[in-house]
Amino acid sequence: MDSAVVGLVGTVVGAVSGVVGTLTTTRLGGSEQRRSQNDQSARQERTTAYTKLVSACSRIYRVGYAVHVAVQDAPGRADSSPGVAERLQEFKLAVESALEVVSLVKLYGPEEIARAADNLASAMNGWYREVAFLAQGEGDAQWAGEAIELYEELEERFISLGRKALSSTPVLT
């Protein structure tokens, strides 16, 4: 083989390996960028779902506490007390609305957050049920008090776990 042919073959091999190297680097970089964007998008979805649930919980507490106090003042007389029936209905609607958000939180996880949201949903339902029983004169004020305490405890647990989950997820830029 003559040196010109060897030089030409060397040039072709070098050019091909350069192109292959560039394509490989580009492909790997594109995959990493897509993964990074997907991670960032998932983190944003979790943040949005957690925020919506915390906001719904604030509304539940505000509405639920008001009707809880009103019912304790007049147990079994919800129909005769002005506005109690309407507030009780508003409490029910707030709980139902929050349950839809709980489903989103469970979808985006992680598992520990999903369980915390599920427990919170049970607590909000329990609190509503106890207040409704009180309003009908069939409930127990102590049970209703324990129901609100459980709700407060599980809401705080969800917030704490959500904060921890979001802060431990690296921010990708």
KEPA-676173 format. One line per field, with one value per atom (N, C-alpha, C, O): x, z, y; residue number from 0; atom name. Coordinates in steps of 0.001 Angstrom, whole numbers, plus 500000, padded with zeros to 6 digits. Example, Ala and Ser with C-alpha at 12.3 -4.5 7.8 and 13.67 -1.06 7.14 Angstrom:
2
east: c(513190,512300,513200,514236,512850,513670,512900,513409)
up: c(507800,507800,507800,508465,507080,507140,507870,508039)
north: c(494310,495500,496700,496681,497750,498940,500030,501138)
num: c(0,0,0,0,1,1,1,1)
atomo: c(N,CA,C,O,N,CA,C,O)
//
This chain:
173
east: c(500833,500000,500882,501891,500506,501310,500892,499761,501768,501540,500363,499718,500073,498931,497634,496708,497547,496340,496183,495079,497293,497250,496800,495998,497281,496887,495415,494713,494959,493545,492659,491632,493052,492284,492269,491233,493405,493495,492581,491928,492538,491686,490219,489438,489842,488452,488054,486979,488935,488641,488522,487625,489401,489352,488077,487455,487692,486479,485242,484352,485179,484033,483949,482871,485094,485064,484692,484033,485087,484703,483211,482581,482645,481195,480431,479445,480884,480219,480303,479322,481463,481634,480722,480115,480618,479758,478291,477549,477873,476485,476167,475089,477094,476888,476767,475881,477649,477613,476319,475715,475898,474652,473459,472579,473435,472323,472277,471206,473419,473462,473074,472365,473532,473179,471695,471081,471111,469668,468860,467839,469300,468602,468656,467656,469826,469979,469105,468502,469042,468221,466742,466014,466291,464889,464588,463543,465484,465300,465224,464389,466080,466101,464787,464228,464305,463037,461867,460953,461890,460826,460833,459777,462028,462140,461621,460907,461979,461542,460020,459366,459477,458032,457306,456288,457822,457207,457257,456298,458363,458496,457464,456860,457267,456287,454869,454062,454565,453236,453007,451926,454023,453898,453689,452825,454484,454367,452958,452363,452436,451085,450033,449135,450140,449167,449227,448186,450433,450577,450004,449312,450303,449822,448297,447675,447704,446240,445614,444574,446251,445696,445826,444895,446949,447127,446115,445559,445884,444891,443487,442713,443164,441852,441696,440612,442773,442732,442491,441784,443071,442844,441368,440788,440774,439348,438503,437568,438835,438092,438157,437147,439333,439486,438661,437972,438740,438012,436499,435815,435998,434561,434133,433117,434917,434583,434600,433729,435590,435681,434484,433926,434100,432956,431680,430929,431434,430209,430332,429337,431520,431744,431377,430669,431862,431552,430048,429447,429448,428009,427180,426190,427576,426834,427023,426092,428214,428438,427576,427132,427349,426510,425040,424286,424628,423223,423132,422608,423635,423601,422168,421281,421969,420658,419654,418510,420065,419121,419647,419467,420279,420862,419801,420052,418614,417552,417049,416657,417061,416539,417604,417264,418868,419951,420214,420368,420267,420440,421800,422844,421773,422980,423736,424663,423384,424147,423998,424984,422798,422587,423382,423957,423406,424151,425657,426365,426139,427570,427955,429050,427051,427310,427406,428263,426531,426588,427885,428505,428287,429539,430735,431679,430687,431734,431802,432885,430644,430584,431185,431958,430831,431350,432865,433574,433352,434795,435538,436604,434981,435599,435586,436597,434465,434382,435377,436004,435514,436467,437897,438700,438204,439554,439842,440985,438837,439049,439502,440266,439040,439499,440988,441728,441417,442820,443673,444809,443133,443847,444182,445263,443274,443532,444732,445544,444850,446019,447304,448307,447275,448467,448867,450051,447890,448190,448784,449635,448345,448859,450333,451123,450700,452069,453017,454234,452471,453290,454348,454213,455367,455733,454815,453883,455090,454197,453905,452757,454906,454707,453749,452915,453873,452976,451569,450589,451465,450155,449423,448225,450146,449524,449105,448030,449958,449623,448374,447530,448261,447083,445837,444760,445987,444873,444403,443204,445357,445014,444332,443380,444816,444209,442778,441888,442562,441213,440270,439127,440750,439924,439602,438480,440586,440375,439375,438530,439471,438526,437111,436152,436974,435653,435119,433941,435992,435591,435142,434140,435900,435537,434176,433319,433981,432685,431547,430512,431754,430723,430347,429168,431362,431095,430327,429417,430696,429992,428556,427630,428367,427013,426166,424989,426770,426033,425647,424532,426570,426270,425101,424203,425137,424081,422712,421695,422694,421438,421067,420007,421954,421687,422060,421689,422784,423146,424628,425071,425380,426822,427287,426500,428580,429233,430265,431134,430170,431070,432526,433411,432785,434164,434707,435850,433908,434358,434614,435581,433739,433933,435217,435950,435487,436728,437948,438947,437870,438980,439149,440265,438036,438102,438833,439626,438569,439262,440744,441594,441055,442461,443208,444343,442570,443186,443398,444447,442390,442512,443702,444513,443800,444905,446259,447203,446346,447592,447990,449152,447021,447326,447574,448336,446938,447231,448674,449401,449076,450457,451457,452519,451115,452005,452146,453248,451022,451095,451982,452826,451786,452574,454056,454899,454359,455755,456380,457495,455666,456182,456292,457251,455316,455358,456541,457226,456772,457908,459217,460116,459308,460518,460727,461840,459650,459756,460174,460989,459622,459948,461343,462005,461798,463129,464220,465351,463896,464912,465022,465975,464068,464134,465027,464751,466094,467007,466347,465559,466686,466186,467076,468287,466476,467226,467106,466010,468233,468206,468713,468763)
up: c(500000,500000,500000,500700,499270,499151,500202,500685,500554,501681,501430,502386,500215,499917,500241,500769,499933,500210,501723,502255,502410,503859,504486,505420,504009,504510,504278,505140,503080,502740,503628,504122,503833,504688,506123,506788,506584,507925,508063,509091,507050,507068,507106,507857,506305,506262,507608,508133,508167,509454,510538,511378,510519,511498,511367,512366,510133,509908,510361,510990,510047,510435,511956,512533,512607,514070,514699,515739,514111,514608,514495,515424,513364,513149,514114,514715,514267,515181,516612,517353,516996,518332,518555,519619,517586,517692,517793,518614,516971,517018,518361,518919,518865,520149,521270,522119,521266,522279,522196,523222,520998,520803,521302,521976,520967,521392,522905,523500,523538,524990,525663,526669,525116,525655,525533,526449,524400,524197,525152,525675,525386,526323,527731,528450,528118,529457,529602,530652,528565,528616,528738,529514,527971,528066,529465,530037,530007,531348,532365,533269,532212,533109,533011,534030,531811,531622,532188,532778,532011,532561,534090,534717,534687,536142,536648,537649,535961,536362,536230,537082,535174,534968,536057,536583,536391,537434,538782,539551,539060,540319,540369,541412,539245,539202,539400,540090,538803,538979,540445,540983,541093,542512,543347,544222,543067,543810,543673,544659,542472,542225,542972,543598,542909,543588,545101,545750,545670,547115,547539,548551,546751,547064,547027,547892,546035,545940,547143,547643,547608,548757,550029,550832,550211,551391,551373,552411,550205,550076,550384,551078,549868,550137,551630,552188,552270,553714,554515,555523,554073,554753,554684,555667,553518,553353,554234,554896,554237,555066,556527,557231,556970,558379,558714,559733,557857,558081,558127,559052,557133,557049,558124,558793,558278,559245,560677,561473,561005,562370,562697,563791,561757,561991,562246,563171,561435,561626,562867,563551,563163,564350,565612,566485,565695,566850,566910,567983,565765,565731,566175,566890,565758,566109,567585,568236,568116,569540,570406,571489,569917,570664,570636,571545,569592,569464,568892,567792,569621,569078,568842,569671,567705,567383,566893,566605,566795,566358,565116,564974,564241,563043,562189,561569,562163,561340,561906,561157,563226,563829,563988,564159,563937,564062,562706,561705,562670,561386,560748,561372,559523,558734,558978,558227,559994,560294,559182,558770,558699,557634,556380,555714,556067,554889,555090,554174,556306,556586,556585,556156,557066,557050,555609,555289,554751,553331,552696,551890,553060,552550,553004,552243,554242,554787,553962,553587,553686,552895,551506,551022,550874,549532,549555,548630,550605,550729,550862,550273,551627,551790,550455,550064,549763,548470,547466,546707,547467,546568,546904,546010,548185,548603,548234,547930,548257,547910,546459,546143,545587,544194,544122,543338,544940,544959,545567,545142,546553,547149,546067,546081,545145,544050,543218,542814,542959,542222,542994,542424,544286,545116,545097,544996,545194,545163,543820,543759,542762,541429,541307,540740,541834,541683,542768,542629,543850,544880,545459,545398,546002,546191,547177,547720,547398,548179,549571,550013,550259,551618,551604,552498,550600,550459,550109,550622,549248,548866,550092,550259,550945,552167,553109,553707,553234,554097,553590,554383,552280,551691,551915,552199,551789,552034,553487,553760,554407,555834,556114,556893,555484,555645,555114,555716,553996,553430,554395,554578,555004,555988,557173,557679,557610,558759,558436,559264,557222,556887,556772,557176,556225,556167,557562,557847,558426,559794,560554,561269,560389,561068,560576,561377,559253,558703,559267,559686,559270,559752,561214,561569,562049,563470,563655,564481,562893,562986,562480,563059,561413,560892,561922,562107,562593,563651,564785,565303,565164,566214,565793,566583,564546,564032,564100,564287,563946,563996,565423,565660,566375,567759,568073,569128,567184,567369,567693,567959,567671,567836,569258,570179,569400,570686,570537,569668,571369,571273,571451,570818,572306,572511,571247,570861,570607,569370,568286,567531,568218,567230,567524,566605,568799,569190,568825,568348,569049,568675,567160,566657,566442,564978,564427,563494,565001,564516,564890,564120,566064,566461,565523,565131,565171,564233,562876,562251,562430,561159,561191,560265,562258,562378,562374,561731,563086,563159,561795,561397,561086,559785,558708,557771,558835,557910,558106,557136,559344,559636,559148,558628,559316,558832,557316,556783,556621,555163,554749,553863,555389,555048,555285,554460,556402,556732,555717,555248,555385,554400,553012,552284,552650,551354,551248,550227,552315,552353,552217,551477,552945,552908,551506,550980,550919,549588,548536,547662,548623,547627,547831,546859,549064,549296,548990,548697,549055,548776,547282,546848,546507,545069,544492,544665,543809,543298,542245,541420,542296,541319,540092,540170,538978,537739,536877,536655,536399,535553,534181,533330)
north: c(498839,500000,501229,501308,502088,503295,504301,504259,505185,506096,507034,507467,507350,508216,507500,508116,506205,505422,505258,505378,504983,504836,506155,506147,507244,508555,508821,509350,508438,508616,507749,508214,506487,505578,506133,506114,506617,507197,508412,508590,509225,510413,510022,510606,509043,508584,507974,508264,507120,506495,507575,507514,508533,509622,510437,510797,510728,511508,510738,511310,509446,508623,508526,508666,508285,508176,509523,509548,510606,511924,512145,512650,511771,511911,511008,511436,509757,508829,509361,509310,509867,510428,511621,511742,512491,513667,513250,513789,512305,511831,511169,511374,510389,509722,510753,510658,511719,512771,513565,513877,513888,514632,513831,514367,512542,511700,511569,511684,511330,511212,512534,512539,513622,514937,515206,515754,514820,515008,514147,514595,512924,512038,512605,512605,513087,513673,514927,515150,515725,516935,516572,517192,515565,515129,514593,514905,513800,513252,514393,514375,515356,516508,517285,517693,517485,518200,517407,517984,516080,515238,515279,515367,515215,515302,516640,516701,517694,519029,519163,519765,518606,518650,517846,518297,516668,515840,516552,516504,517204,517949,519082,519331,519761,520852,520316,520939,519172,518565,518193,518431,517611,517275,518536,518578,519552,520810,521383,521820,521381,521902,521083,521648,519759,518895,519092,519197,519142,519326,520680,520788,521701,523044,523101,523717,522465,522442,521742,522169,520664,519954,520792,520846,521431,522282,523431,523792,523994,525067,524545,525204,523365,522767,522475,522645,522040,521767,523041,523021,524135,525413,525797,526258,525603,525911,524988,525439,523703,522751,523166,523155,523525,523890,525128,525174,526113,527369,527112,527550,526409,526140,525143,525331,524088,523046,523543,523193,524357,524862,525757,525679,526592,527485,526692,527002,525677,524894,524013,523773,523534,522716,523507,523004,524738,525596,525884,525834,526183,526486,525285,525442,524099,522883,522550,522076,522791,522529,523445,523061,524645,525588,525199,525545,524477,524088,522673,522495,521648,520293,519805,520008,519166,518615,519626,519277,520874,521911,522629,523838,521905,522509,523184,524218,522590,523174,524495,525390,524613,525833,526913,528083,526553,527537,528179,527479,529503,530189,529893,530082,529437,529243,527953,527650,527179,525962,524934,524323,524738,523755,524136,523274,525435,525890,525695,525275,526007,525831,524359,523995,523516,522078,521576,520751,522074,521713,522230,521536,523442,524008,523166,522955,522692,521816,520530,520080,519950,518715,518934,518107,520037,520331,520569,520170,521213,521444,520115,519934,519201,517880,517135,516552,517149,516459,517036,516297,518342,518991,518576,518312,518521,518122,516671,516328,515829,514420,514266,513354,515140,515114,515450,514856,516400,516794,515678,515465,514972,513841,512820,512232,512612,511675,512116,511284,513411,513926,513689,513259,513966,513769,512302,511980,511417,509979,509571,508684,510205,509904,510280,509526,511433,511930,511432,511555,510870,510251,511153,512375,510605,509197,508482,509076,507211,506353,506910,506879,507411,507941,509140,509283,509986,511140,510668,511207,509675,509144,508588,508817,507859,507321,508455,508408,509469,510600,511323,511739,511469,512115,511260,511785,509963,509045,509130,509178,509149,509271,510604,510671,511648,512973,512971,513572,512300,512203,511489,511908,510418,509699,510595,510590,511359,512252,513354,513695,513915,514991,514439,515098,513239,512606,512314,512534,511818,511509,512743,512720,513824,515066,515556,515931,515551,515985,515124,515642,513812,512889,513177,513197,513399,513665,514978,515061,515987,517278,517117,517684,516354,516115,515367,515677,514380,513664,514612,514549,515485,516468,517360,517654,517776,518658,517987,518655,516659,515905,515507,514926,515827,515462,514032,513517,513378,511971,511782,510664,512857,512742,512931,513149,512842,513009,514128,514061,515138,516299,515895,516472,514910,514471,513811,514060,512981,512340,513376,513276,514370,515435,516201,516566,516442,517107,516282,516820,514980,514091,514025,513897,514114,514074,515293,515173,516465,517661,517603,518048,517059,516923,515974,516244,514872,513927,514591,514434,515331,516047,517008,517034,517793,518759,518051,518509,516944,516184,515623,515704,515056,514454,515508,515270,516660,517752,518218,518432,518369,518790,517737,518077,516476,515396,515464,515334,515671,515766,516940,516805,518083,519271,519006,519358,518390,518094,517132,517358,516074,515113,515743,515484,516563,517237,518174,518220,518923,519843,519072,519471,517962,517130,516536,516540,516030,515422,516447,516151,517632,518650,519222,519587,519307,519857,518852,519239,517547,516531,516232,515584,516693,516503,517580,518767,517192,518220,519099,518635,520352,521301,521188,521393,520865,520678,521918,522433,522388,523588,523284,524173)
num: c(0,0,0,0,1,1,1,1,2,2,2,2,3,3,3,3,4,4,4,4,5,5,5,5,6,6,6,6,7,7,7,7,8,8,8,8,9,9,9,9,10,10,10,10,11,11,11,11,12,12,12,12,13,13,13,13,14,14,14,14,15,15,15,15,16,16,16,16,17,17,17,17,18,18,18,18,19,19,19,19,20,20,20,20,21,21,21,21,22,22,22,22,23,23,23,23,24,24,24,24,25,25,25,25,26,26,26,26,27,27,27,27,28,28,28,28,29,29,29,29,30,30,30,30,31,31,31,31,32,32,32,32,33,33,33,33,34,34,34,34,35,35,35,35,36,36,36,36,37,37,37,37,38,38,38,38,39,39,39,39,40,40,40,40,41,41,41,41,42,42,42,42,43,43,43,43,44,44,44,44,45,45,45,45,46,46,46,46,47,47,47,47,48,48,48,48,49,49,49,49,50,50,50,50,51,51,51,51,52,52,52,52,53,53,53,53,54,54,54,54,55,55,55,55,56,56,56,56,57,57,57,57,58,58,58,58,59,59,59,59,60,60,60,60,61,61,61,61,62,62,62,62,63,63,63,63,64,64,64,64,65,65,65,65,66,66,66,66,67,67,67,67,68,68,68,68,69,69,69,69,70,70,70,70,71,71,71,71,72,72,72,72,73,73,73,73,74,74,74,74,75,75,75,75,76,76,76,76,77,77,77,77,78,78,78,78,79,79,79,79,80,80,80,80,81,81,81,81,82,82,82,82,83,83,83,83,84,84,84,84,85,85,85,85,86,86,86,86,87,87,87,87,88,88,88,88,89,89,89,89,90,90,90,90,91,91,91,91,92,92,92,92,93,93,93,93,94,94,94,94,95,95,95,95,96,96,96,96,97,97,97,97,98,98,98,98,99,99,99,99,100,100,100,100,101,101,101,101,102,102,102,102,103,103,103,103,104,104,104,104,105,105,105,105,106,106,106,106,107,107,107,107,108,108,108,108,109,109,109,109,110,110,110,110,111,111,111,111,112,112,112,112,113,113,113,113,114,114,114,114,115,115,115,115,116,116,116,116,117,117,117,117,118,118,118,118,119,119,119,119,120,120,120,120,121,121,121,121,122,122,122,122,123,123,123,123,124,124,124,124,125,125,125,125,126,126,126,126,127,127,127,127,128,128,128,128,129,129,129,129,130,130,130,130,131,131,131,131,132,132,132,132,133,133,133,133,134,134,134,134,135,135,135,135,136,136,136,136,137,137,137,137,138,138,138,138,139,139,139,139,140,140,140,140,141,141,141,141,142,142,142,142,143,143,143,143,144,144,144,144,145,145,145,145,146,146,146,146,147,147,147,147,148,148,148,148,149,149,149,149,150,150,150,150,151,151,151,151,152,152,152,152,153,153,153,153,154,154,154,154,155,155,155,155,156,156,156,156,157,157,157,157,158,158,158,158,159,159,159,159,160,160,160,160,161,161,161,161,162,162,162,162,163,163,163,163,164,164,164,164,165,165,165,165,166,166,166,166,167,167,167,167,168,168,168,168,169,169,169,169,170,170,170,170,171,171,171,171,172,172,172,172)
atomo: c(N,CA,C,O,N,CA,C,O,N,CA,C,O,N,CA,C,O,N,CA,C,O,N,CA,C,O,N,CA,C,O,N,CA,C,O,N,CA,C,O,N,CA,C,O,N,CA,C,O,N,CA,C,O,N,CA,C,O,N,CA,C,O,N,CA,C,O,N,CA,C,O,N,CA,C,O,N,CA,C,O,N,CA,C,O,N,CA,C,O,N,CA,C,O,N,CA,C,O,N,CA,C,O,N,CA,C,O,N,CA,C,O,N,CA,C,O,N,CA,C,O,N,CA,C,O,N,CA,C,O,N,CA,C,O,N,CA,C,O,N,CA,C,O,N,CA,C,O,N,CA,C,O,N,CA,C,O,N,CA,C,O,N,CA,C,O,N,CA,C,O,N,CA,C,O,N,CA,C,O,N,CA,C,O,N,CA,C,O,N,CA,C,O,N,CA,C,O,N,CA,C,O,N,CA,C,O,N,CA,C,O,N,CA,C,O,N,CA,C,O,N,CA,C,O,N,CA,C,O,N,CA,C,O,N,CA,C,O,N,CA,C,O,N,CA,C,O,N,CA,C,O,N,CA,C,O,N,CA,C,O,N,CA,C,O,N,CA,C,O,N,CA,C,O,N,CA,C,O,N,CA,C,O,N,CA,C,O,N,CA,C,O,N,CA,C,O,N,CA,C,O,N,CA,C,O,N,CA,C,O,N,CA,C,O,N,CA,C,O,N,CA,C,O,N,CA,C,O,N,CA,C,O,N,CA,C,O,N,CA,C,O,N,CA,C,O,N,CA,C,O,N,CA,C,O,N,CA,C,O,N,CA,C,O,N,CA,C,O,N,CA,C,O,N,CA,C,O,N,CA,C,O,N,CA,C,O,N,CA,C,O,N,CA,C,O,N,CA,C,O,N,CA,C,O,N,CA,C,O,N,CA,C,O,N,CA,C,O,N,CA,C,O,N,CA,C,O,N,CA,C,O,N,CA,C,O,N,CA,C,O,N,CA,C,O,N,CA,C,O,N,CA,C,O,N,CA,C,O,N,CA,C,O,N,CA,C,O,N,CA,C,O,N,CA,C,O,N,CA,C,O,N,CA,C,O,N,CA,C,O,N,CA,C,O,N,CA,C,O,N,CA,C,O,N,CA,C,O,N,CA,C,O,N,CA,C,O,N,CA,C,O,N,CA,C,O,N,CA,C,O,N,CA,C,O,N,CA,C,O,N,CA,C,O,N,CA,C,O,N,CA,C,O,N,CA,C,O,N,CA,C,O,N,CA,C,O,N,CA,C,O,N,CA,C,O,N,CA,C,O,N,CA,C,O,N,CA,C,O,N,CA,C,O,N,CA,C,O,N,CA,C,O,N,CA,C,O,N,CA,C,O,N,CA,C,O,N,CA,C,O,N,CA,C,O,N,CA,C,O,N,CA,C,O,N,CA,C,O,N,CA,C,O,N,CA,C,O,N,CA,C,O,N,CA,C,O,N,CA,C,O,N,CA,C,O,N,CA,C,O,N,CA,C,O,N,CA,C,O,N,CA,C,O,N,CA,C,O,N,CA,C,O,N,CA,C,O,N,CA,C,O,N,CA,C,O,N,CA,C,O,N,CA,C,O,N,CA,C,O,N,CA,C,O,N,CA,C,O,N,CA,C,O,N,CA,C,O,N,CA,C,O,N,CA,C,O,N,CA,C,O,N,CA,C,O,N,CA,C,O,N,CA,C,O,N,CA,C,O,N,CA,C,O,N,CA,C,O)
//
